[in-house]
Amino acid sequence: MKQHKKYKLGMVGLLSAALLLGACQSKEVVEVKPPVQENMKLESEQTGDKIDTTQPNQTYVVKEGDYKTFLESYEKQYKEDGWDVVLDAKPDFMTFEKEGKQVKVMPVETEEGIKVFLYEEVAEQES
């Protein structure tokens, strides 16, 4: 009879520990990232704890592309990835939003091709 009690107490202890560990585990956070087209090559990126919000988070270069139609094709990719258009000011810039994150896309025509500046920020929540 004593062994039976020890077995029950042991099982209760194991179940309690499993429940406690399960409750303590944080949910996996999936970071929302803007889509990147095949012809976009990363030129620079801000990383680390100190991000300068006046500078783009990422800068890409598109060597072969048409500035006037770039945002139209890029918009399609954002929409396919589940982003919503917040502001459409083509061909100068567009702002997209997904899961509380906003990305402002600003293409600039240069001698190298098209530079694409991405500014990321947390979307303002309505009160």
C-alpha positions in Angstrom: 0.0 0.0 0.0 2.9 2.4 0.8 4.4 1.9 -2.6 1.1 2.7 -4.2 1.0 6.0 -2.4 4.6 6.8 -3.4 3.7 6.1 -7.0 0.7 8.4 -6.9 2.7 11.2 -5.2 5.5 10.8 -7.8 3.0 11.0 -10.6 1.4 14.1 -9.1 4.8 15.7 -8.8 5.7 14.9 -12.4 2.4 16.2 -13.7 2.8 19.4 -11.6 6.3 20.0 -12.9 5.2 19.4 -16.5 2.3 21.8 -16.1 4.5 24.4 -14.5 7.2 24.1 -17.2 4.6 24.3 -19.9 3.1 27.5 -18.4 6.5 29.1 -18.0 7.5 28.6 -21.7 7.0 31.7 -23.7 5.1 31.6 -27.0 7.4 31.6 -30.0 7.4 35.0 -31.6 7.4 35.1 -35.3 9.0 38.3 -36.6 7.1 39.9 -39.5 9.6 40.7 -42.3 9.0 42.6 -45.5 9.2 40.6 -48.7 12.3 40.9 -50.9 12.2 40.4 -54.6 14.9 38.3 -56.3 16.4 41.3 -58.1 16.8 43.2 -54.9 20.3 43.0 -53.4 20.9 44.1 -49.8 23.3 47.1 -49.6 23.0 48.0 -45.9 21.0 47.1 -42.8 20.7 48.5 -39.3 21.1 45.8 -36.6 21.5 45.8 -32.9 19.9 47.6 -30.0 20.4 51.2 -31.3 18.3 51.8 -34.4 18.4 55.3 -35.9 14.7 55.8 -36.9 15.7 58.7 -39.2 17.6 56.2 -41.4 16.2 53.2 -43.4 16.3 49.8 -41.6 17.4 48.2 -44.9 18.6 49.6 -48.2 18.4 47.5 -51.4 19.7 48.0 -54.9 17.8 46.9 -58.0 20.2 47.1 -60.9 17.7 46.2 -63.6 14.2 47.6 -63.2 11.9 50.4 -64.1 11.5 53.1 -61.4 8.0 54.1 -62.6 6.6 50.5 -62.3 8.8 49.2 -59.4 6.2 49.9 -56.7 3.4 48.3 -58.6 5.2 45.0 -58.8 6.5 45.2 -55.3 2.9 46.1 -54.0 1.7 42.8 -55.5 4.3 40.8 -53.5 3.4 42.6 -50.3 -0.3 41.9 -50.8 0.4 38.2 -51.6 2.3 38.0 -48.3 -0.8 39.4 -46.4 0.2 43.0 -46.0 -2.3 45.8 -46.3 -1.7 49.2 -48.0 -1.8 52.0 -45.5 -0.7 54.8 -47.8 -0.2 54.8 -51.6 1.9 57.6 -53.0 3.3 55.8 -56.1 5.8 56.1 -57.6 7.4 58.0 -54.7 6.6 55.7 -51.8 4.1 53.3 -50.2 3.4 52.2 -46.6 2.3 48.7 -45.8 1.0 47.1 -42.5 0.9 43.6 -41.2 0.4 42.3 -37.6 1.2 45.7 -36.0 4.2 46.4 -38.1 4.4 49.1 -40.8 7.0 49.3 -43.6 7.5 52.5 -45.7 9.0 51.6 -49.0 10.8 54.5 -50.8 12.5 53.8 -54.2 14.9 56.3 -55.6 16.2 56.3 -59.1 20.1 56.5 -59.2 22.8 55.8 -61.8 23.3 52.4 -60.3 19.6 51.5 -60.7 16.9 51.8 -58.1 17.7 52.2 -54.4 14.9 50.9 -52.3 14.8 52.2 -48.7 12.7 50.3 -46.1 11.7 52.1 -42.9 10.1 49.7 -40.4 8.1 50.8 -37.4 5.4 49.6 -35.0 2.0 50.7 -36.1 0.1 53.1 -33.9 -2.7 51.4 -32.1 -6.1 53.2 -32.1 -7.5 53.9 -28.6 
